[in-house]
């Protein structure tokens, strides 16, 4: 598919949900690994005993940035067998316009991503898209994360 064809196709999908991921459990091992990777060892994330006693959530919670960082995994941007945008050779994370964390993800919770196309434009050598990434928490009304993710697609 040519860039012009992909642009036209994507323009027609603005406002549509492109994908809803499978559910994924957030366990303490993932939270601890994120703490190790980022150096964020705040007790509310890694100390189950203290979190049980002192946290308003009654248990440890995932880092907000951990929830945000699940975007490529939940969106299948890192799985070549199920590409988010077939025919695209390179997907580059270009940034974020807006990020909010309206709800906590308690350890043991299941989350899934909803991805809605918000905008598409042409840029030098490719396309730029903005997707609304919403992280749903199983059994919760409020989402854990809402972000406008900007990506560059190169064919």
PyMOL commands that place a pseudoatom at each C-alpha (Angstrom):
pseudoatom trace, name=CA, resn=UNK, resi=1, chain=A, elem=C, hetatm=0, pos=[0.000, 0.000, 0.000]
pseudoatom trace, name=CA, resn=UNK, resi=2, chain=A, elem=C, hetatm=0, pos=[1.317, 3.439, -0.867]
pseudoatom trace, name=CA, resn=UNK, resi=3, chain=A, elem=C, hetatm=0, pos=[1.637, 6.243, 1.651]
pseudoatom trace, name=CA, resn=UNK, resi=4, chain=A, elem=C, hetatm=0, pos=[-1.182, 8.139, -0.083]
pseudoatom trace, name=CA, resn=UNK, resi=5, chain=A, elem=C, hetatm=0, pos=[-3.462, 5.086, 0.099]
pseudoatom trace, name=CA, resn=UNK, resi=6, chain=A, elem=C, hetatm=0, pos=[-2.668, 4.520, 3.771]
pseudoatom trace, name=CA, resn=UNK, resi=7, chain=A, elem=C, hetatm=0, pos=[-3.250, 8.201, 4.532]
pseudoatom trace, name=CA, resn=UNK, resi=8, chain=A, elem=C, hetatm=0, pos=[-6.675, 8.094, 2.846]
pseudoatom trace, name=CA, resn=UNK, resi=9, chain=A, elem=C, hetatm=0, pos=[-7.588, 4.863, 4.645]
pseudoatom trace, name=CA, resn=UNK, resi=10, chain=A, elem=C, hetatm=0, pos=[-6.568, 6.237, 8.029]
pseudoatom trace, name=CA, resn=UNK, resi=11, chain=A, elem=C, hetatm=0, pos=[-8.367, 9.549, 7.438]
pseudoatom trace, name=CA, resn=UNK, resi=12, chain=A, elem=C, hetatm=0, pos=[-11.550, 7.516, 7.074]
pseudoatom trace, name=CA, resn=UNK, resi=13, chain=A, elem=C, hetatm=0, pos=[-10.947, 5.842, 10.445]
pseudoatom trace, name=CA, resn=UNK, resi=14, chain=A, elem=C, hetatm=0, pos=[-10.529, 8.982, 12.550]
pseudoatom trace, name=CA, resn=UNK, resi=15, chain=A, elem=C, hetatm=0, pos=[-12.736, 8.679, 15.614]
pseudoatom trace, name=CA, resn=UNK, resi=16, chain=A, elem=C, hetatm=0, pos=[-12.930, 4.892, 15.384]
pseudoatom trace, name=CA, resn=UNK, resi=17, chain=A, elem=C, hetatm=0, pos=[-11.631, 2.367, 17.875]
pseudoatom trace, name=CA, resn=UNK, resi=18, chain=A, elem=C, hetatm=0, pos=[-8.843, 0.536, 16.056]
pseudoatom trace, name=CA, resn=UNK, resi=19, chain=A, elem=C, hetatm=0, pos=[-8.221, -2.133, 18.655]
pseudoatom trace, name=CA, resn=UNK, resi=20, chain=A, elem=C, hetatm=0, pos=[-9.055, -3.399, 22.124]
pseudoatom trace, name=CA, resn=UNK, resi=21, chain=A, elem=C, hetatm=0, pos=[-6.294, -5.552, 23.582]
pseudoatom trace, name=CA, resn=UNK, resi=22, chain=A, elem=C, hetatm=0, pos=[-6.590, -8.747, 25.557]
pseudoatom trace, name=CA, resn=UNK, resi=23, chain=A, elem=C, hetatm=0, pos=[-6.676, -8.532, 29.336]
pseudoatom trace, name=CA, resn=UNK, resi=24, chain=A, elem=C, hetatm=0, pos=[-3.325, -8.554, 31.118]
pseudoatom trace, name=CA, resn=UNK, resi=25, chain=A, elem=C, hetatm=0, pos=[-2.750, -9.125, 34.836]
pseudoatom trace, name=CA, resn=UNK, resi=26, chain=A, elem=C, hetatm=0, pos=[-0.474, -6.684, 36.624]
pseudoatom trace, name=CA, resn=UNK, resi=27, chain=A, elem=C, hetatm=0, pos=[1.451, -8.722, 39.160]
pseudoatom trace, name=CA, resn=UNK, resi=28, chain=A, elem=C, hetatm=0, pos=[3.966, -7.656, 41.795]
pseudoatom trace, name=CA, resn=UNK, resi=29, chain=A, elem=C, hetatm=0, pos=[6.876, -9.059, 39.778]
pseudoatom trace, name=CA, resn=UNK, resi=30, chain=A, elem=C, hetatm=0, pos=[6.099, -6.630, 36.913]
pseudoatom trace, name=CA, resn=UNK, resi=31, chain=A, elem=C, hetatm=0, pos=[5.747, -3.729, 39.350]
pseudoatom trace, name=CA, resn=UNK, resi=32, chain=A, elem=C, hetatm=0, pos=[9.062, -4.630, 41.015]
pseudoatom trace, name=CA, resn=UNK, resi=33, chain=A, elem=C, hetatm=0, pos=[10.808, -4.940, 37.639]
pseudoatom trace, name=CA, resn=UNK, resi=34, chain=A, elem=C, hetatm=0, pos=[9.538, -1.474, 36.688]
pseudoatom trace, name=CA, resn=UNK, resi=35, chain=A, elem=C, hetatm=0, pos=[10.801, -0.113, 40.016]
pseudoatom trace, name=CA, resn=UNK, resi=36, chain=A, elem=C, hetatm=0, pos=[14.218, -1.647, 39.281]
pseudoatom trace, name=CA, resn=UNK, resi=37, chain=A, elem=C, hetatm=0, pos=[14.294, -0.210, 35.759]
pseudoatom trace, name=CA, resn=UNK, resi=38, chain=A, elem=C, hetatm=0, pos=[13.313, 3.307, 36.829]
pseudoatom trace, name=CA, resn=UNK, resi=39, chain=A, elem=C, hetatm=0, pos=[14.689, 3.564, 40.361]
pseudoatom trace, name=CA, resn=UNK, resi=40, chain=A, elem=C, hetatm=0, pos=[11.202, 4.414, 41.675]
pseudoatom trace, name=CA, resn=UNK, resi=41, chain=A, elem=C, hetatm=0, pos=[11.048, 2.361, 44.862]
pseudoatom trace, name=CA, resn=UNK, resi=42, chain=A, elem=C, hetatm=0, pos=[8.243, 4.308, 46.558]
pseudoatom trace, name=CA, resn=UNK, resi=43, chain=A, elem=C, hetatm=0, pos=[6.687, 2.060, 49.217]
pseudoatom trace, name=CA, resn=UNK, resi=44, chain=A, elem=C, hetatm=0, pos=[3.194, 2.266, 47.718]
pseudoatom trace, name=CA, resn=UNK, resi=45, chain=A, elem=C, hetatm=0, pos=[4.510, 0.229, 44.779]
pseudoatom trace, name=CA, resn=UNK, resi=46, chain=A, elem=C, hetatm=0, pos=[6.835, -2.311, 46.401]
pseudoatom trace, name=CA, resn=UNK, resi=47, chain=A, elem=C, hetatm=0, pos=[6.101, -2.697, 50.118]
pseudoatom trace, name=CA, resn=UNK, resi=48, chain=A, elem=C, hetatm=0, pos=[2.982, -4.880, 50.387]
pseudoatom trace, name=CA, resn=UNK, resi=49, chain=A, elem=C, hetatm=0, pos=[2.912, -4.790, 54.189]
pseudoatom trace, name=CA, resn=UNK, resi=50, chain=A, elem=C, hetatm=0, pos=[3.106, -1.036, 54.470]
pseudoatom trace, name=CA, resn=UNK, resi=51, chain=A, elem=C, hetatm=0, pos=[0.738, -0.513, 51.547]
pseudoatom trace, name=CA, resn=UNK, resi=52, chain=A, elem=C, hetatm=0, pos=[-1.765, -2.817, 53.244]
pseudoatom trace, name=CA, resn=UNK, resi=53, chain=A, elem=C, hetatm=0, pos=[-1.586, -0.751, 56.430]
pseudoatom trace, name=CA, resn=UNK, resi=54, chain=A, elem=C, hetatm=0, pos=[-1.164, 2.810, 55.130]
pseudoatom trace, name=CA, resn=UNK, resi=55, chain=A, elem=C, hetatm=0, pos=[-2.320, 3.043, 51.521]
pseudoatom trace, name=CA, resn=UNK, resi=56, chain=A, elem=C, hetatm=0, pos=[-5.879, 4.094, 50.685]
pseudoatom trace, name=CA, resn=UNK, resi=57, chain=A, elem=C, hetatm=0, pos=[-5.827, 1.226, 48.153]
pseudoatom trace, name=CA, resn=UNK, resi=58, chain=A, elem=C, hetatm=0, pos=[-5.142, -1.474, 50.758]
pseudoatom trace, name=CA, resn=UNK, resi=59, chain=A, elem=C, hetatm=0, pos=[-2.366, -3.003, 48.649]
pseudoatom trace, name=CA, resn=UNK, resi=60, chain=A, elem=C, hetatm=0, pos=[0.479, -2.057, 46.340]
pseudoatom trace, name=CA, resn=UNK, resi=61, chain=A, elem=C, hetatm=0, pos=[-0.312, -0.282, 43.084]
pseudoatom trace, name=CA, resn=UNK, resi=62, chain=A, elem=C, hetatm=0, pos=[1.398, -0.087, 39.716]
pseudoatom trace, name=CA, resn=UNK, resi=63, chain=A, elem=C, hetatm=0, pos=[3.356, 3.028, 38.855]
pseudoatom trace, name=CA, resn=UNK, resi=64, chain=A, elem=C, hetatm=0, pos=[1.361, 5.357, 36.611]
pseudoatom trace, name=CA, resn=UNK, resi=65, chain=A, elem=C, hetatm=0, pos=[4.247, 5.352, 34.168]
pseudoatom trace, name=CA, resn=UNK, resi=66, chain=A, elem=C, hetatm=0, pos=[4.204, 1.547, 34.144]
pseudoatom trace, name=CA, resn=UNK, resi=67, chain=A, elem=C, hetatm=0, pos=[0.583, 1.687, 33.028]
pseudoatom trace, name=CA, resn=UNK, resi=68, chain=A, elem=C, hetatm=0, pos=[1.514, 4.221, 30.344]
pseudoatom trace, name=CA, resn=UNK, resi=69, chain=A, elem=C, hetatm=0, pos=[4.516, 2.170, 29.219]
pseudoatom trace, name=CA, resn=UNK, resi=70, chain=A, elem=C, hetatm=0, pos=[2.322, -0.838, 28.415]
pseudoatom trace, name=CA, resn=UNK, resi=71, chain=A, elem=C, hetatm=0, pos=[1.152, 1.021, 25.283]
pseudoatom trace, name=CA, resn=UNK, resi=72, chain=A, elem=C, hetatm=0, pos=[3.532, -0.711, 22.803]
pseudoatom trace, name=CA, resn=UNK, resi=73, chain=A, elem=C, hetatm=0, pos=[2.847, -4.157, 24.255]
pseudoatom trace, name=CA, resn=UNK, resi=74, chain=A, elem=C, hetatm=0, pos=[-0.935, -3.834, 24.432]
pseudoatom trace, name=CA, resn=UNK, resi=75, chain=A, elem=C, hetatm=0, pos=[-1.064, -2.135, 20.997]
pseudoatom trace, name=CA, resn=UNK, resi=76, chain=A, elem=C, hetatm=0, pos=[1.047, -4.909, 19.399]
pseudoatom trace, name=CA, resn=UNK, resi=77, chain=A, elem=C, hetatm=0, pos=[3.679, -2.417, 18.255]
pseudoatom trace, name=CA, resn=UNK, resi=78, chain=A, elem=C, hetatm=0, pos=[6.389, -4.887, 19.268]
pseudoatom trace, name=CA, resn=UNK, resi=79, chain=A, elem=C, hetatm=0, pos=[4.845, -8.061, 17.826]
pseudoatom trace, name=CA, resn=UNK, resi=80, chain=A, elem=C, hetatm=0, pos=[5.716, -8.514, 14.161]
pseudoatom trace, name=CA, resn=UNK, resi=81, chain=A, elem=C, hetatm=0, pos=[3.189, -11.347, 13.821]
pseudoatom trace, name=CA, resn=UNK, resi=82, chain=A, elem=C, hetatm=0, pos=[0.265, -8.984, 14.525]
pseudoatom trace, name=CA, resn=UNK, resi=83, chain=A, elem=C, hetatm=0, pos=[1.347, -5.534, 13.283]
pseudoatom trace, name=CA, resn=UNK, resi=84, chain=A, elem=C, hetatm=0, pos=[-0.729, -2.538, 14.311]
pseudoatom trace, name=CA, resn=UNK, resi=85, chain=A, elem=C, hetatm=0, pos=[-0.238, -1.022, 10.859]
pseudoatom trace, name=CA, resn=UNK, resi=86, chain=A, elem=C, hetatm=0, pos=[0.424, -3.698, 8.209]
pseudoatom trace, name=CA, resn=UNK, resi=87, chain=A, elem=C, hetatm=0, pos=[2.886, -2.586, 5.539]
pseudoatom trace, name=CA, resn=UNK, resi=88, chain=A, elem=C, hetatm=0, pos=[4.622, -0.086, 7.797]
pseudoatom trace, name=CA, resn=UNK, resi=89, chain=A, elem=C, hetatm=0, pos=[8.353, -0.740, 8.074]
pseudoatom trace, name=CA, resn=UNK, resi=90, chain=A, elem=C, hetatm=0, pos=[9.037, 1.456, 11.071]
pseudoatom trace, name=CA, resn=UNK, resi=91, chain=A, elem=C, hetatm=0, pos=[6.860, 2.824, 13.880]
pseudoatom trace, name=CA, resn=UNK, resi=92, chain=A, elem=C, hetatm=0, pos=[8.522, 5.576, 15.913]
pseudoatom trace, name=CA, resn=UNK, resi=93, chain=A, elem=C, hetatm=0, pos=[7.197, 6.813, 19.247]
pseudoatom trace, name=CA, resn=UNK, resi=94, chain=A, elem=C, hetatm=0, pos=[7.130, 10.577, 18.681]
pseudoatom trace, name=CA, resn=UNK, resi=95, chain=A, elem=C, hetatm=0, pos=[5.676, 11.672, 22.019]
pseudoatom trace, name=CA, resn=UNK, resi=96, chain=A, elem=C, hetatm=0, pos=[2.568, 12.429, 23.987]
pseudoatom trace, name=CA, resn=UNK, resi=97, chain=A, elem=C, hetatm=0, pos=[0.193, 15.364, 23.931]
pseudoatom trace, name=CA, resn=UNK, resi=98, chain=A, elem=C, hetatm=0, pos=[-1.637, 14.726, 27.174]
pseudoatom trace, name=CA, resn=UNK, resi=99, chain=A, elem=C, hetatm=0, pos=[-1.498, 12.053, 29.877]
pseudoatom trace, name=CA, resn=UNK, resi=100, chain=A, elem=C, hetatm=0, pos=[-3.770, 11.511, 32.863]
pseudoatom trace, name=CA, resn=UNK, resi=101, chain=A, elem=C, hetatm=0, pos=[-3.920, 8.777, 35.526]
pseudoatom trace, name=CA, resn=UNK, resi=102, chain=A, elem=C, hetatm=0, pos=[-7.489, 8.967, 36.913]
pseudoatom trace, name=CA, resn=UNK, resi=103, chain=A, elem=C, hetatm=0, pos=[-7.413, 5.604, 38.711]
pseudoatom trace, name=CA, resn=UNK, resi=104, chain=A, elem=C, hetatm=0, pos=[-4.875, 3.328, 40.385]
pseudoatom trace, name=CA, resn=UNK, resi=105, chain=A, elem=C, hetatm=0, pos=[-4.021, -0.186, 39.208]
pseudoatom trace, name=CA, resn=UNK, resi=106, chain=A, elem=C, hetatm=0, pos=[-3.945, -2.416, 42.260]
pseudoatom trace, name=CA, resn=UNK, resi=107, chain=A, elem=C, hetatm=0, pos=[-1.610, -5.402, 42.194]
pseudoatom trace, name=CA, resn=UNK, resi=108, chain=A, elem=C, hetatm=0, pos=[-3.437, -8.414, 40.774]
pseudoatom trace, name=CA, resn=UNK, resi=109, chain=A, elem=C, hetatm=0, pos=[-5.762, -6.265, 38.656]
pseudoatom trace, name=CA, resn=UNK, resi=110, chain=A, elem=C, hetatm=0, pos=[-6.360, -6.965, 35.006]
pseudoatom trace, name=CA, resn=UNK, resi=111, chain=A, elem=C, hetatm=0, pos=[-5.989, -4.162, 32.475]
pseudoatom trace, name=CA, resn=UNK, resi=112, chain=A, elem=C, hetatm=0, pos=[-6.571, -3.801, 28.768]
pseudoatom trace, name=CA, resn=UNK, resi=113, chain=A, elem=C, hetatm=0, pos=[-5.923, -1.064, 26.266]
pseudoatom trace, name=CA, resn=UNK, resi=114, chain=A, elem=C, hetatm=0, pos=[-8.418, 0.710, 24.026]
pseudoatom trace, name=CA, resn=UNK, resi=115, chain=A, elem=C, hetatm=0, pos=[-6.928, 2.495, 21.016]
pseudoatom trace, name=CA, resn=UNK, resi=116, chain=A, elem=C, hetatm=0, pos=[-8.894, 5.107, 19.091]
pseudoatom trace, name=CA, resn=UNK, resi=117, chain=A, elem=C, hetatm=0, pos=[-7.527, 6.986, 16.074]
pseudoatom trace, name=CA, resn=UNK, resi=118, chain=A, elem=C, hetatm=0, pos=[-7.665, 10.698, 16.837]
pseudoatom trace, name=CA, resn=UNK, resi=119, chain=A, elem=C, hetatm=0, pos=[-5.706, 12.264, 13.969]
pseudoatom trace, name=CA, resn=UNK, resi=120, chain=A, elem=C, hetatm=0, pos=[-3.485, 11.511, 10.985]
pseudoatom trace, name=CA, resn=UNK, resi=121, chain=A, elem=C, hetatm=0, pos=[-1.290, 13.878, 9.014]
pseudoatom trace, name=CA, resn=UNK, resi=122, chain=A, elem=C, hetatm=0, pos=[1.486, 13.663, 6.476]
pseudoatom trace, name=CA, resn=UNK, resi=123, chain=A, elem=C, hetatm=0, pos=[5.057, 14.381, 7.563]
pseudoatom trace, name=CA, resn=UNK, resi=124, chain=A, elem=C, hetatm=0, pos=[8.315, 14.232, 5.677]
pseudoatom trace, name=CA, resn=UNK, resi=125, chain=A, elem=C, hetatm=0, pos=[8.801, 10.602, 4.626]
pseudoatom trace, name=CA, resn=UNK, resi=126, chain=A, elem=C, hetatm=0, pos=[5.755, 9.194, 6.381]
pseudoatom trace, name=CA, resn=UNK, resi=127, chain=A, elem=C, hetatm=0, pos=[2.596, 9.706, 8.377]
pseudoatom trace, name=CA, resn=UNK, resi=128, chain=A, elem=C, hetatm=0, pos=[1.997, 10.979, 11.870]
pseudoatom trace, name=CA, resn=UNK, resi=129, chain=A, elem=C, hetatm=0, pos=[-0.887, 9.548, 13.839]
pseudoatom trace, name=CA, resn=UNK, resi=130, chain=A, elem=C, hetatm=0, pos=[-2.374, 10.393, 17.210]
pseudoatom trace, name=CA, resn=UNK, resi=131, chain=A, elem=C, hetatm=0, pos=[-4.138, 7.618, 19.075]
pseudoatom trace, name=CA, resn=UNK, resi=132, chain=A, elem=C, hetatm=0, pos=[-6.155, 7.960, 22.263]
pseudoatom trace, name=CA, resn=UNK, resi=133, chain=A, elem=C, hetatm=0, pos=[-4.849, 5.224, 24.562]
pseudoatom trace, name=CA, resn=UNK, resi=134, chain=A, elem=C, hetatm=0, pos=[-7.221, 4.343, 27.391]
pseudoatom trace, name=CA, resn=UNK, resi=135, chain=A, elem=C, hetatm=0, pos=[-6.335, 1.698, 29.974]
pseudoatom trace, name=CA, resn=UNK, resi=136, chain=A, elem=C, hetatm=0, pos=[-9.392, -0.009, 31.415]
pseudoatom trace, name=CA, resn=UNK, resi=137, chain=A, elem=C, hetatm=0, pos=[-9.169, -1.779, 34.778]
pseudoatom trace, name=CA, resn=UNK, resi=138, chain=A, elem=C, hetatm=0, pos=[-11.365, -4.866, 35.032]
pseudoatom trace, name=CA, resn=UNK, resi=139, chain=A, elem=C, hetatm=0, pos=[-14.321, -4.154, 37.302]
pseudoatom trace, name=CA, resn=UNK, resi=140, chain=A, elem=C, hetatm=0, pos=[-13.575, -0.425, 37.637]
pseudoatom trace, name=CA, resn=UNK, resi=141, chain=A, elem=C, hetatm=0, pos=[-15.572, 2.445, 36.141]
pseudoatom trace, name=CA, resn=UNK, resi=142, chain=A, elem=C, hetatm=0, pos=[-12.693, 4.913, 35.830]
pseudoatom trace, name=CA, resn=UNK, resi=143, chain=A, elem=C, hetatm=0, pos=[-9.764, 4.123, 33.539]
pseudoatom trace, name=CA, resn=UNK, resi=144, chain=A, elem=C, hetatm=0, pos=[-6.228, 3.968, 34.904]
pseudoatom trace, name=CA, resn=UNK, resi=145, chain=A, elem=C, hetatm=0, pos=[-4.675, 5.992, 32.099]
pseudoatom trace, name=CA, resn=UNK, resi=146, chain=A, elem=C, hetatm=0, pos=[-5.793, 8.184, 29.228]
pseudoatom trace, name=CA, resn=UNK, resi=147, chain=A, elem=C, hetatm=0, pos=[-3.099, 9.462, 26.862]
pseudoatom trace, name=CA, resn=UNK, resi=148, chain=A, elem=C, hetatm=0, pos=[-2.762, 11.004, 23.428]
pseudoatom trace, name=CA, resn=UNK, resi=149, chain=A, elem=C, hetatm=0, pos=[0.088, 9.016, 21.883]
pseudoatom trace, name=CA, resn=UNK, resi=150, chain=A, elem=C, hetatm=0, pos=[1.845, 10.355, 18.799]
pseudoatom trace, name=CA, resn=UNK, resi=151, chain=A, elem=C, hetatm=0, pos=[3.583, 7.963, 16.417]
pseudoatom trace, name=CA, resn=UNK, resi=152, chain=A, elem=C, hetatm=0, pos=[5.356, 8.328, 13.134]
pseudoatom trace, name=CA, resn=UNK, resi=153, chain=A, elem=C, hetatm=0, pos=[4.772, 5.615, 10.522]
pseudoatom trace, name=CA, resn=UNK, resi=154, chain=A, elem=C, hetatm=0, pos=[7.311, 5.014, 7.761]
pseudoatom trace, name=CA, resn=UNK, resi=155, chain=A, elem=C, hetatm=0, pos=[6.423, 2.758, 4.836]
for i in range(1, 155): cmd.bond("trace and resi %d" % i, "trace and resi %d" % (i + 1))
show_as sticks, trace
zoom trace
